Amino acid sequence: MLKVGSKRRRTKAQIMAEKEEEEKQNAEQALKLASVNDLESRINQLENQVQNGKAASSLMSQFINAGLVQQTSDDSFIIHGSHGDRDFKAFDQ
C-alpha cells in the first residue's frame, strides 16, 4: 500500500517526454520573443518614417507658401529656380 503523502515515481520515458515538451515550449517562446522584437523594430522604423514624412511635408508647404514650388497635382511639382522651372514627380512610377 502507498502512503498517503508519498509521491508517484515517474519513468525515464515520462521524464524524457516532459523534458522534450519543456524544450519545445522554450523554443516556441524564443520564436515568439524574436517575432515581438522584430515587430518592435519595424514599429520604430515606421515611426521614424512618419516623422520624416511630417518634416518633408512641412518643408514642402513652406516652399509652396514662399512661391518657390508650385504643386500641379498630388504628386507633381514645379520648382521655380534661377535656372528656370523644373518639373518633378513625388513618386517614381
Summary of the structure (lengths in Angstrom):
residues: 93
radius of gyration: 31.5
end to end distance: 82.6
largest distance: 102.7
contacts: 166
relative contact order: 0.06
helix: 58%
strand: 18%
